[in-house]
Amino acid sequence: MPLDLLSLRLSHSLTPHGVLLSGNGVIRRHIQLISVQRRRFPVPPGRFDLRAPPLVLLNTLEASRRVAPAKEQRKREPLPILLDVSGMMCGGCVSRVRSLISADERVDSVVVNMLTESAAVKLRPEVEGGESVGEDLAVRLTECGFPAKRRVSSGSGVAENVKKWKDMAKKKDELLARSRNRVAFAWTLVALCCGSHASHILHSLGIHVAHGSFWELLHNSYVKGGLSLGALLGPGRDLLNDGLMAFKKGSPNMNSLVGFGSVAAFVISAVALLNPGLEWDASFFDEPVMLLGFVLLGRSLEEKARISASSDMNELISLISTQSRLVVSPPENDSSADTVLCSDAICAEVPTDDIRIGDNVLVLPGETIPVDGKIIAGRSVIDESMLTGESLPVFKEKGLGVSAGTINWDGPLRIEASSTGSNSTISKIFRMVEDAQSREAPIQRLADSVAGPFVYSVMTLSAVTFAFWYYIGTNIFPDVLLNDIAGPDSDPLLLSLKLAVDVLVVSCPCALGLATPTAILVGTSLGAREGLLIRGGDVLERLANIDYFALDKTGTLTEGKPTVSAVASSLYDEMEILRIAAAVEMTASHPIAKAIVKKAETLNLTLPVTKGQLSEPGYGTLAEVDGHIVAVGSLEWVHERYNRITSISDLVSLEQAVSHQSSQVTSLAKDSKTVVYVGREGEGIIGAIAISDRLRDDAELTISRLQKKGIKTVLLSGDREEAVATIGETVGINRECIKASLTPKQKSDVISALQSAGHQVAMVGDGINDAPSLALASVGIALPIEAQDNAASDAASIILLGNKLSQVLDALELSQATMAKVYQNLSWAVAYNMVAVPIAAGVLLPKFDIAMTPSLSGGLMAMSSIFVVTNSLLLRLHSSKRKSEG
């Protein structure tokens, strides 16, 4: 639907709308005129008429002094170019693709992911025309053997995105099916080629079977040669072509090594067969057949494991509903009726993309909720496990919010949409997980830098192996010619060639390339299932090394659902203080502001008209009320707004009065008590409002477990010292680690000081005043306010969708387990190559008479990659163990 947006910025001269001047600078008013063109539905005769909605005026106010423009700064950065790149087989390919892209002078940085077959390219700030740059890079990669195309990131609807994701999953399944067919063909050739060996083994055991012309045919060297050629041109053709093309373009990969080994084995056997005078052993024809059989089997198992590693993403896709039941009811029934579906309503099934904010949607029991919104009729229990990690269903009724992707279990619901399509919670989660899996951990760069030159090193070592054994080794150690790999005639050339092929085949750069991304893929997918949105592998690596946790108080250690417990004033009626305070806080999003507004609404107070609201994060809110500037916030901030300073004795009396009233309402030790002050222009401070907020049930346990892990905790809050100290000591934070009355800038300074001292700091917060600290910390962790996006979520590296403080521990343990798998995988990949390559080169041959065959080398190479992927999948056991312990 078209959306016309007209934004008019008024100058700071006097206008009919007015401009508010204060000591803090000029408040600039933006008036945005939004005209929304809606769908037109057919109106049956006798029904009601759907009229276009009125124009909506939205006032957006901004101060000339901003504290935390983290979100706006990120918007000004150029968007990265996304490329879909295929043809990457190992870490060497990743390194080659990265170098090809980085060679373009317009590129600032690049991240390449082999598992997701994608590359994210960040251009230099001065570069314009990102689309043309993306097309140029795609063409260059395609010419170098890596077919690529620019991913068009249009604002497409949810149906198109789901179709794209499902098509990608279907394509992977089709590739796996073709891989299985190749494996079946290859192992049929292996069985035929090895049939003669089986008959020999049976005869040696006294079992005289496998006689006849068929078995004699299998013994024929020309038949074996034909089977070997069939393996090369049949199931192994794609592998050989890819390896040859990669070598021609100067970026040899794993397929190049396997291809050279297979072709070398075939050529040696063919030369021996066609030149009997050389007296070589022609049974070497078996080796390329068995080698390709093992390699293709390993690739198929590896691909299946990789698809299994991304199965959590497929589960997320299944939660996205592409169809919705749109409910259109008469205006008089739409707003007042409590029935889920009134008699005059029209219910039509439409694509979810056609649902707009404010539309009503019907969700029946057992169905997935298609949009984010608020329940306006009905009650039910909702399964939110895939979004929050909460296994128990949650009861929902009228007025409560629900998220797309959750499942309605009990009764029918009518929901008013608040965000739809690609902007829904589940769609954002899926995109964030996709982005996270495309961001590499720093340790992966080290692995890729090793994997890049690895193939050339192996090819060089293979040539050295051949030269050593042919010219030197067989003369120094003549007994090695008695080994079976030298053939019945103890030929040094045959032995040298086989050992050289062994070195080519047994080496495995794939294990190095898969070590990190497979673990990151499983870790981020598991996090999404448990309600942890992790923005990348680099976040997991940093979180695993955290030694300091800084926490906000309101909304983090406390529930973030404060209530007004007392109002006091020596000059005015308490209701008057609450009335003007609620009017000022009406547009603010802080939990304390919402508590004041909710209290006024509960008492049915009539709020005065306000002008020029200004929220200053971490301080308070001010606005013009009845011709006077009114400020609501902390004591120091309210004092600074006016020339007249209230006397100290009056302030003390006011605080004592409001504290006494609050203590009569609630005296629980686990309540956080905060006092906000109300000041008016020309009068100074005229009243105080006490706010109580309950401590989270899991706060003490979370802090205790963090400290048991050796992690230090520090409490940073803008609240008054008494309230912060009470909460901090209740949860077990040392008094010297409690910092109160901090501005957002001072919170950031504390984190900077800790980082300067060599500490890795994670910050946990929930509001806009925490955004600077979340962005500055090594890892920022945000608890969303009412499951909505805010500055904290935008600046954070991890979002806790379950809104539980204990999820901090879940994220920490998941990061540690994931990085443990990364280190295990890298250790295995390095150890395997350090042990297998020397053995393949014949190190054990002189003393122990142990040598590999090319087929055995191929099998070991395949098993190395399978081990890495399977070990990463074991992370799921870590998740199951945590749940059982919980």
FIDREN-198051 format. One line per 2 residues: number of its first residue (from 1); their letters; for each residue x, y, z negated of C-alpha. Coordinates in pm, whole numbers, plus 50000, padded with zeros to 5 digits. Layout:
BEGIN
NUM> A> X:Y:Z  ...
***
This chain:
BEGIN
1> MP> 50000:50000:50000  50137:50342:50081
3> LD> 50235:50559:49791  50282:50931:49843
5> LL> 50483:51102:49574  50520:51475:49554
7> SL> 50761:51602:49289  50762:51973:49209
9> RL> 51021:52118:48975  50916:52447:48826
11> SH> 51175:52716:48776  51257:52835:48428
13> SL> 51076:53163:48476  50737:53207:48316
15> TP> 50467:53012:48499  50107:52919:48429
17> HG> 50235:52588:48297  50482:52758:48065
19> VL> 50845:52691:47989  50960:52610:47638
21> LS> 51274:52787:47518  51462:52669:47207
23> GN> 51808:52661:47057  51871:52333:47236
25> GV> 51834:52479:47583  51564:52490:47845
27> IR> 51310:52214:47882  51233:52162:48247
29> RH> 50888:52037:48333  50838:51801:48622
31> IQ> 50491:51766:48759  50451:51465:48979
33> LI> 50141:51438:49190  50067:51080:49272
35> SV> 49809:50977:49523  49741:50607:49541
37> QR> 49562:50458:49837  49371:50154:49716
39> RR> 49236:49850:49897  48887:49870:50032
41> FP> 48661:49582:49931  48330:49510:50105
43> VP> 48037:49618:49891  47735:49388:49907
45> PG> 47392:49551:49935  47251:49647:49600
47> RF> 47588:49636:49432  47794:49925:49307
49> DL> 48019:50158:49504  48394:50145:49454
51> RA> 48523:50499:49449  48881:50605:49495
53> PP> 49051:50684:49167  49115:51046:49078
55> LV> 49456:51200:49123  49687:51140:48832
57> LL> 49919:51403:48689  50225:51270:48513
59> NT> 50445:51503:48309  50805:51403:48281
61> LE> 51016:51620:48057  51390:51626:48046
63> AS> 51624:51818:47820  51929:51999:47950
65> RR> 52128:51814:47688  52106:51437:47734
67> VA> 52250:51190:47489  52240:50864:47679
69> PA> 52188:50884:48056  52311:50526:48102
71> KE> 52023:50426:48324  52049:50735:48548
73> QR> 52423:50687:48591  52365:50336:48709
75> KR> 52107:50456:48961  52357:50693:49120
77> EP> 52602:50410:49188  52587:50266:49542
79> LP> 52395:49942:49564  52608:49637:49646
81> IL> 52581:49461:49980  52473:49099:49955
83> LD> 52599:48848:50211  52486:48488:50255
85> VS> 52807:48297:50337  52816:47928:50429
87> GM> 53104:47697:50510  53288:47733:50176
89> MC> 53415:47397:50054  53666:47473:49778
91> GG> 53847:47742:49584  54071:47804:49882
93> CV> 53769:47896:50093  53650:48133:49823
95> SR> 53990:48299:49816  53993:48326:50196
97> VR> 53646:48483:50211  53740:48729:49937
99> SL> 54058:48831:50117  53874:48878:50449
101> IS> 53620:49109:50288  53875:49295:50074
103> AD> 54082:49369:50385  53816:49620:50493
105> ER> 53923:49963:50367  53560:50057:50301
107> VD> 53530:49783:50036  53593:49870:49671
109> SV> 53545:49524:49516  53393:49187:49606
111> VV> 53263:48882:49421  53224:48549:49604
113> NM> 53022:48254:49468  53063:47915:49634
115> LT> 52768:47748:49460  52511:48008:49561
117> ES> 52687:48066:49895  52682:48440:49850
119> AA> 52913:48740:49830  52839:49071:49658
121> VK> 53034:49361:49808  53068:49700:49638
123> LR> 53162:49984:49871  53372:50285:49788
125> PE> 53163:50582:49666  53243:50795:49971
127> VE> 53135:50526:50220  52793:50571:50382
129> GG> 52597:50339:50605  52603:50024:50393
131> ES> 52389:49832:50643  52644:49867:50924
133> VG> 52928:49773:50691  52739:49462:50586
135> ED> 52680:49360:50947  53049:49417:51032
137> LA> 53163:49201:50739  52916:48926:50834
139> VR> 53048:48921:51192  53409:48907:51072
141> LT> 53340:48617:50836  53151:48428:51106
143> EC> 53442:48469:51348  53678:48328:51085
145> GF> 53475:48012:51033  53240:48120:50753
147> PA> 52894:48180:50905  52749:48482:50727
149> KR> 52462:48727:50745  52360:49028:50543
151> RV> 52082:48962:50296  51806:49216:50345
153> SS> 51697:49329:49999  51364:49478:50098
155> GS> 51088:49538:49850  50913:49225:49971
157> GV> 50624:49078:49783  50628:48789:49542
159> AE> 50485:48546:49799  50767:48619:50044
161> NV> 51028:48585:49770  50884:48256:49646
163> KK> 50874:48127:50004  51239:48226:50052
165> WK> 51344:48056:49728  51145:47742:49808
167> DM> 51281:47731:50164  51632:47749:50021
169> AK> 51556:47460:49784  51398:47264:50071
171> KK> 51706:47325:50286  51929:47187:50010
173> DE> 51708:46876:49985  51730:46825:50362
175> LL> 52108:46857:50352  52116:46600:50073
177> AR> 51898:46363:50278  52133:46395:50578
179> SR> 52426:46340:50347  52268:46016:50223
181> NR> 52218:45899:50581  52585:45964:50658
183> VA> 52686:45774:50345  52467:45477:50442
185> FA> 52619:45472:50793  52973:45509:50660
187> WT> 52937:45229:50406  52784:45000:50667
189> LV> 53106:45046:50864  53306:44988:50545
191> AL> 53122:44659:50486  53188:44542:50840
193> CC> 53549:44652:50833  53613:44479:50503
195> GS> 53423:44163:50595  53740:43985:50697
197> HA> 53903:44070:50364  53600:43926:50184
199> SH> 53628:43597:50373  53997:43572:50282
201> IL> 53918:43631:49915  53643:43365:49917
203> HS> 53872:43112:50083  54144:43176:49824
205> LG> 53886:43099:49553  53798:42770:49719
207> IH> 53467:42894:49853  53467:42800:50219
209> VA> 53198:43019:50366  53196:43306:50613
211> HG> 53293:43094:50913  53188:43137:51271
213> SF> 53228:43365:51568  53091:43671:51386
215> WE> 53357:43657:51116  53626:43586:51374
217> LL> 53509:43895:51558  53554:44103:51243
219> HN> 53915:43983:51221  53985:44122:51566
221> SY> 54208:44431:51550  54033:44593:51847
223> VK> 53698:44559:51670  53848:44716:51358
225> GG> 53981:44997:51573  53636:45049:51720
227> LS> 53480:45061:51373  53744:45310:51262
229> LG> 53682:45530:51567  53307:45505:51500
231> AL> 53361:45629:51145  53561:45927:51270
233> LG> 53316:46023:51545  53000:45932:51351
235> PG> 52958:46014:50981  53299:46184:50963
237> RD> 53255:46409:51268  53127:46716:51084
239> LL> 53398:46683:50824  53672:46657:51086
241> ND> 53536:46948:51291  53515:47175:50989
243> GL> 53865:47082:50875  54011:47141:51222
245> MA> 53834:47477:51268  53945:47593:50924
247> FK> 54305:47501:51004  54293:47680:51340
249> KG> 54165:47997:51170  54447:47990:50916
251> SP> 54238:47888:50612  54271:47507:50570
253> NM> 54039:47352:50313  53962:47017:50154
255> NS> 53815:46890:50480  54143:46973:50653
257> LV> 54336:46748:50415  54089:46460:50445
259> GF> 54072:46502:50822  54450:46497:50865
261> GS> 54475:46189:50645  54203:46000:50831
263> VA> 54331:46090:51178  54689:46008:51079
265> AF> 54580:45664:50954  54388:45598:51277
267> VI> 54669:45719:51503  54927:45505:51323
269> SA> 54708:45195:51359  54623:45273:51722
271> VA> 54991:45317:51813  55074:44989:51639
273> LL> 54792:44805:51819  54868:44940:52166
275> NP> 55245:44894:52126  55300:44538:51991
277> GL> 55673:44583:52035  55683:44813:51734
279> EW> 55568:44519:51516  55361:44741:51284
281> DA> 55069:44619:51073  54745:44713:51251
283> SF> 54529:44645:50941  54571:45016:50860
285> FD> 54249:45066:51062  54060:44983:50741
287> EP> 54196:45291:50565  54022:45573:50757
289> VM> 53691:45386:50735  53718:45335:50359
291> LL> 53861:45683:50305  53567:45853:50478
293> GF> 53325:45621:50299  53457:45723:49956
295> VL> 53482:46093:50044  53129:46113:50186
297> LG> 52989:45919:49889  53162:46157:49652
299> RS> 53032:46460:49844  52677:46325:49831
301> LE> 52693:46261:49456  52853:46601:49402
303> EK> 52581:46775:49604  52311:46593:49408
305> AR> 52472:46703:49082  52495:47062:49204
307> IS> 52126:47060:49298  52050:46917:48956
309> AS> 52249:47200:48800  52016:47451:48966
311> SD> 51696:47260:48884  51620:47506:48604
313> MN> 51589:47775:48871  51332:47561:49051
315> EL> 51134:47543:48727  51137:47922:48709
317> IS> 51010:47937:49068  50722:47707:48975
319> LI> 50606:47962:48716  50555:48233:48978
321> ST> 50193:48235:49095  50134:48359:49449
323> QS> 49753:48365:49421  49531:48553:49174
325> RL> 49159:48583:49099  49077:48951:49133
327> VV> 48774:49062:48929  48586:49369:49051
329> SP> 48302:49475:48819  48074:49780:48798
331> PE> 48224:50079:48614  47974:50054:48330
333> ND> 48064:49689:48265  48433:49712:48344
335> SS> 48529:49915:48038  48286:49805:47771
337> AD> 48184:49447:47820  48362:49185:47609
339> TV> 48255:48900:47835  48525:48750:48051
341> LC> 48312:48767:48365  47990:48971:48368
343> SD> 47699:48881:48594  47752:49173:48830
345> AI> 48124:49108:48880  48281:48993:49206
347> CA> 48566:48742:49176  48786:48682:49479
349> EV> 49106:48482:49520  49370:48708:49673
351> PT> 49749:48703:49712  49924:48826:49398
353> DD> 50092:49091:49614  49750:49256:49658
355> IR> 49702:49304:49284  49768:49660:49171
357> IG> 49825:49810:48829  49490:49852:48654
359> DN> 49319:49567:48840  49140:49295:48643
361> VL> 49249:48935:48692  49070:48618:48579
363> VL> 49288:48333:48449  49129:47995:48376
365> PG> 49259:47734:48129  49560:47543:48259
367> ET> 49658:47814:48506  49974:48024:48518
369> IP> 49920:48392:48444  50011:48574:48770
371> VD> 50076:48929:48640  50197:49114:48333
373> GK> 49913:49285:48152  49683:49324:47856
375> II> 49390:49101:47764  49063:49294:47787
377> AG> 48829:48997:47731  48864:48643:47602
379> RS> 49095:48460:47365  49328:48166:47413
381> VI> 49664:48015:47323  49950:48087:47562
383> DE> 50256:47873:47631  50550:48119:47649
385> SM> 50825:47858:47615  50981:47918:47957
387> LT> 51014:48291:47886  51091:48313:47515
389> GE> 51214:47965:47422  50931:47941:47166
391> SL> 50803:47583:47177  50473:47650:46995
393> PV> 50190:47818:47186  50098:48172:47079
395> FK> 49742:48286:47005  49632:48581:47217
397> EK> 49313:48789:47206  49175:49120:47327
399> GL> 49429:49402:47319  49740:49182:47319
401> GV> 49987:49167:47605  50071:48867:47823
403> SA> 50348:48804:48074  50348:48656:48422
405> GT> 50479:48301:48426  50322:48200:48095
407> IN> 50052:47933:48090  49697:47977:47961
409> WD> 49600:47663:47770  49268:47716:47599
411> GP> 49005:47962:47721  48941:48193:48018
413> LR> 49099:48538:48004  49037:48867:48182
415> IE> 49362:49062:48208  49430:49419:48312
417> AS> 49748:49424:48519  50032:49646:48398
419> ST> 50302:49527:48637  50267:49297:48935
421> GS> 50443:49105:49207  50817:49155:49224
423> NS> 50802:49381:48918  50654:49113:48691
425> TI> 50853:48967:48404  50910:48625:48561
427> SK> 51020:48776:48896  51267:49004:48719
429> IF> 51399:48711:48518  51456:48506:48831
431> RM> 51637:48793:49005  51851:48860:48698
433> VE> 51949:48493:48671  52036:48491:49043
435> DA> 52251:48801:48995  52412:48652:48686
437> QS> 52515:48339:48874  52678:48552:49144
439> RE> 52900:48730:48891  53220:48539:48825
441> AP> 53396:48505:48492  53748:48657:48481
443> IQ> 53896:48310:48426  53751:48204:48763
445> RL> 53973:48454:48942  54277:48276:48802
447> AD> 54147:47940:48925  54070:48083:49271
449> SV> 54414:48242:49295  54566:47897:49238
451> AG> 54325:47717:49471  54400:47953:49760
453> PF> 54760:47846:49835  54695:47494:49701
455> VY> 54613:47340:50041  54934:47469:50202
457> SV> 55133:47338:49907  54978:46991:49945
459> MT> 55049:46983:50318  55411:47081:50251
461> LS> 55442:46817:49979  55300:46554:50215
463> AV> 55567:46636:50476  55838:46625:50207
465> TF> 55707:46287:50089  55731:46141:50437
467> AF> 56081:46278:50494  56208:46157:50156
469> WY> 56086:45797:50184  56174:45755:50551
471> YI> 56523:45900:50538  56631:45859:50175
473> GT> 56394:45666:49949  56393:45332:50130
475> NI> 56773:45336:50135  56810:45417:49765
477> FP> 56527:45184:49656  56513:44904:49916
479> DV> 56285:44693:49696  55995:44927:49763
481> LL> 55968:44775:50112  55838:44458:49948
483> ND> 55519:44639:49847  55206:44566:50051
485> IA> 55182:44921:50184  55500:44860:50386
487> GP> 55324:44585:50580  55435:44224:50633
489> DS> 55749:44341:50815  55856:44584:50539
491> DP> 55850:44877:50776  55986:45201:50617
493> LL> 55798:45416:50872  55465:45257:50778
495> LS> 55537:45303:50405  55637:45667:50451
497> LK> 55330:45748:50659  55091:45585:50411
499> LA> 55242:45770:50115  55223:46099:50306
501> VD> 54856:46035:50381  54799:45948:50012
503> VL> 54930:46289:49908  54702:46465:50156
505> VV> 54393:46279:50044  54431:46247:49667
507> SC> 54477:46620:49598  54159:46800:49502
509> PC> 54128:47178:49522  53750:47134:49498
511> AL> 53776:47050:49128  53955:47380:49066
513> GL> 53695:47573:49266  53399:47406:49093
515> AT> 53534:47417:48737  53399:47761:48643
517> PT> 53092:47829:48864  52917:47499:48783
519> AI> 52943:47560:48409  52828:47922:48452
521> LV> 52536:47806:48669  52414:47559:48407
523> GT> 52478:47800:48118  52285:48095:48264
525> SL> 51998:47869:48375  51975:47716:48027
527> GA> 51978:48065:47878  51684:48168:48097
529> RE> 51486:47865:47981  51548:47957:47618
531> GL> 51454:48322:47653  51811:48454:47695
533> LI> 51867:48671:47999  52244:48674:48052
535> RG> 52371:48904:48324  52673:48701:48436
537> GD> 52958:48462:48372  53176:48753:48264
539> VL> 52925:48823:47985  52945:48463:47863
541> ER> 53324:48479:47854  53326:48806:47658
543> LA> 53059:48689:47415  53251:48372:47336
545> NI> 53541:48589:47212  53337:48833:46998
547> DY> 53466:48888:46642  53247:49186:46539
549> FA> 52870:49227:46556  52723:49577:46517
551> LD> 52350:49589:46449  52086:49861:46448
553> KT> 51830:49864:46165  51489:49968:46293
555> GT> 51353:49711:46534  51663:49492:46505
557> LT> 51701:49385:46143  51344:49494:46081
559> EG> 51043:49383:46283  51014:49715:46462
561> KP> 50646:49739:46368  50653:50022:46114
563> TV> 50344:50155:45941  50272:50484:45767
565> SA> 50272:50420:45393  50243:50778:45261
567> VA> 50202:51143:45363  50295:51435:45138
569> SS> 50286:51815:45159  50286:52100:44908
571> LY> 50125:52347:45148  49872:52162:45362
573> DE> 49628:51877:45348  49786:51536:45421
575> ME> 49553:51477:45715  49666:51805:45870
577> IL> 50031:51698:45847  49950:51363:46003
579> RI> 49737:51525:46274  50002:51762:46407
581> AA> 50278:51500:46367  50080:51249:46573
583> AV> 50019:51510:46842  50393:51576:46870
585> EM> 50481:51202:46875  50213:51109:47129
587> TA> 50457:51080:47422  50750:50930:47228
589> SH> 50832:50559:47258  51018:50504:46930
591> PI> 50849:50256:46689  50827:50523:46418
593> AK> 50647:50758:46657  50404:50483:46752
595> AI> 50336:50414:46382  50240:50779:46321
597> VK> 50013:50789:46627  49849:50460:46534
599> KA> 49776:50582:46181  49611:50895:46318
601> ET> 49401:50688:46558  49298:50458:46274
603> LN> 49172:50759:46078  48994:50895:46390
605> LT> 49178:51225:46368  49131:51477:46647
607> LP> 49473:51565:46784  49549:51917:46904
609> VT> 49670:51990:47257  50048:52002:47288
611> KG> 50287:52147:47545  50645:52074:47639
613> QL> 50718:51760:47440  51087:51685:47399
615> SE> 51231:51366:47251  51592:51373:47147
617> PG> 51701:51011:47092  51827:50945:46743
619> YG> 51699:51277:46608  51328:51334:46658
621> TL> 51058:51495:46872  50931:51850:46909
623> AE> 50646:52014:47095  50438:52329:47105
625> VD> 50120:52294:46895  49871:52582:46869
627> GH> 50135:52833:46977  50404:52714:46734
629> IV> 50697:52478:46783  50655:52169:46561
631> AV> 50942:51924:46500  50914:51571:46360
633> GS> 51231:51380:46278  51525:51349:46043
635> LE> 51585:51607:45771  51899:51760:45924
637> WV> 51754:51779:46274  51428:51941:46163
639> HE> 51624:52197:45957  51830:52298:46260
641> RY> 51519:52384:46462  51429:52695:46257
643> NR> 51593:52999:46101  51408:52961:45772
645> IT> 51553:52689:45549  51328:52526:45294
647> SI> 51471:52539:44941  51650:52233:44807
649> SD> 51412:52205:44513  51109:52197:44744
651> LV> 51273:51925:44956  51351:51716:44648
653> SL> 50995:51749:44522  50856:51661:44865
655> EQ> 51074:51349:44895  50990:51233:44544
657> AV> 50619:51276:44612  50620:51078:44936
659> SH> 50846:50808:44790  50616:50767:44490
661> QS> 50311:50729:44711  50493:50481:44935
663> SQ> 50606:50267:44641  50245:50237:44525
665> VT> 50142:50105:44865  50428:49859:44912
667> SL> 50692:49752:44666  50840:49454:44851
669> AK> 51220:49440:44851  51217:49330:45213
671> DS> 51052:49653:45329  51260:49924:45490
673> KT> 51137:50265:45381  51211:50566:45601
675> VV> 51104:50928:45555  51050:51159:45852
677> YV> 50994:51532:45804  50753:51769:45974
679> GR> 50858:52130:46034  50680:52422:46194
681> EG> 50816:52738:46350  50819:53025:46100
683> EG> 50755:52799:45799  51033:52543:45787
685> II> 50960:52195:45655  50593:52163:45564
687> GA> 50551:51789:45503  50698:51439:45493
689> IA> 50575:51101:45616  50697:50771:45468
691> IS> 50733:50479:45711  50766:50118:45597
693> DR> 50902:49841:45819  50924:49475:45723
695> LR> 51254:49291:45741  51264:49014:46001
697> DD> 51221:48666:45854  51533:48540:46031
699> AE> 51756:48841:45953  51927:48703:45640
701> LT> 51989:48360:45796  52129:48512:46116
703> IS> 52374:48740:45933  52478:48454:45704
705> RL> 52549:48218:45995  52743:48484:46182
707> QK> 52961:48542:45878  53016:48167:45833
709> KG> 53151:48159:46188  53410:48417:46082
711> IK> 53238:48704:46261  53218:49035:46077
713> TV> 52897:49237:46078  52842:49612:46056
715> LL> 52512:49796:46025  52474:50122:46224
717> SG> 52161:50329:46173  52036:50682:46210
719> DR> 51813:50641:45905  51883:50787:45563
721> EE> 52150:50619:45352  51922:50477:45081
723> AV> 51698:50292:45326  51989:50157:45528
725> AT> 52185:50045:45221  51884:49856:45084
727> IG> 51833:49661:45405  52206:49601:45456
729> ET> 52260:49461:45107  51945:49248:45136
731> VG> 52074:49068:45445  52427:49035:45304
733> IN> 52627:49304:45484  52909:49454:45274
735> RE> 52855:49810:45154  53167:49937:45332
737> CI> 53026:49802:45660  52701:49998:45631
739> KA> 52692:50328:45822  52385:50552:45783
741> SL> 52258:50885:45924  52442:50827:46252
743> TP> 52362:50997:46579  52382:50790:46901
745> KQ> 52720:50953:46967  52847:50857:46622
747> KS> 52733:50496:46674  52937:50486:46992
749> DV> 53237:50634:46808  53224:50353:46549
751> IS> 53224:50091:46826  53509:50268:47007
753> AL> 53713:50272:46686  53664:49898:46637
755> QS> 53762:49830:46997  54070:50050:46963
757> AG> 54170:49834:46665  54172:49530:46894
759> HQ> 53829:49387:46811  53575:49247:47055
761> VA> 53245:49408:46956  52888:49305:47037
763> MV> 52609:49555:46973  52250:49447:46900
765> GD> 51981:49713:46939  51633:49781:47071
767> GI> 51575:50149:47151  51691:50432:47375
769> ND> 51910:50566:47093  52105:50238:47108
771> AP> 52165:50255:47485  52505:50433:47470
773> SL> 52637:50181:47216  52498:49884:47410
775> AL> 52669:50006:47727  52998:50074:47547
777> AS> 53022:49748:47352  53200:49444:47494
779> VG> 52857:49277:47500  52529:49465:47455
781> IA> 52234:49258:47328  51884:49406:47345
783> LP> 51559:49302:47181  51283:49428:47413
785> IE> 51013:49651:47270  50677:49484:47335
787> AQ> 50836:49287:47621  50877:49605:47826
789> DN> 51183:49743:48004  51354:50036:47834
791> AA> 51691:50206:47825  51823:49943:47582
793> SD> 51733:49658:47820  51888:49842:48114
795> AA> 52217:49904:47930  52241:49557:47770
797> SI> 52434:49256:47898  52194:49010:47731
799> IL> 51819:49048:47671  51650:48837:47402
801> LG> 51305:48775:47549  51188:48587:47239
803> NK> 51236:48908:47035  51401:48703:46758
805> LS> 51723:48805:46591  51820:48437:46559
807> QV> 51851:48428:46938  52177:48616:46888
809> LD> 52314:48290:46745  52165:48093:47034
811> AL> 52340:48321:47284  52668:48303:47094
813> EL> 52664:47924:47070  52562:47887:47434
815> SQ> 52849:48111:47545  53098:47916:47335
817> AT> 52970:47583:47466  52976:47708:47827
819> MA> 53330:47840:47803  53436:47513:47637
821> KV> 53308:47332:47946  53493:47576:48170
823> YQ> 53820:47509:47989  53756:47132:47995
825> NL> 53687:47143:48369  53997:47351:48444
827> SW> 54211:47129:48222  54082:46820:48401
829> AV> 54137:46970:48746  54495:47073:48666
831> AY> 54579:46748:48482  54430:46533:48759
833> NM> 54639:46696:49031  54953:46696:48817
835> VA> 54919:46320:48759  54753:46194:49079
837> VP> 54968:46378:49336  55305:46247:49205
839> IA> 55166:45892:49185  55036:45922:49539
841> AG> 55381:46042:49647  55528:45714:49515
843> VL> 55686:45819:49184  55591:45484:49025
845> LP> 55684:45276:49326  56058:45207:49258
847> KF> 56026:45101:48892  55669:44969:48856
849> DI> 55588:44871:49215  55267:45079:49195
851> AM> 55141:45266:49501  54805:45399:49613
853> TP> 54629:45327:49937  54457:45612:50129
855> SL> 54114:45467:50052  54189:45456:49680
857> SG> 54319:45813:49699  53997:45924:49867
859> GL> 53790:45759:49596  53989:45929:49318
861> MA> 53959:46265:49492  53580:46231:49514
863> MS> 53553:46122:49150  53750:46428:49039
865> SI> 53487:46668:49177  53203:46454:49045
867> FV> 53356:46461:48697  53367:46842:48694
869> VT> 53003:46882:48798  52879:46607:48565
871> NS> 53073:46751:48271  52902:47086:48331
873> LL> 52562:46917:48328  52640:46786:47978
875> LR> 52569:47141:47858  52206:47035:47860
877> LH> 52284:46795:47578  52412:47093:47380
879> SS> 52073:47260:47427  51887:46946:47318
881> KR> 52110:46910:47013  52041:47269:46905
883> KS> 51669:47218:46937  51676:46898:46731
885> EG> 51883:47069:46462  51641:47361:46463
***
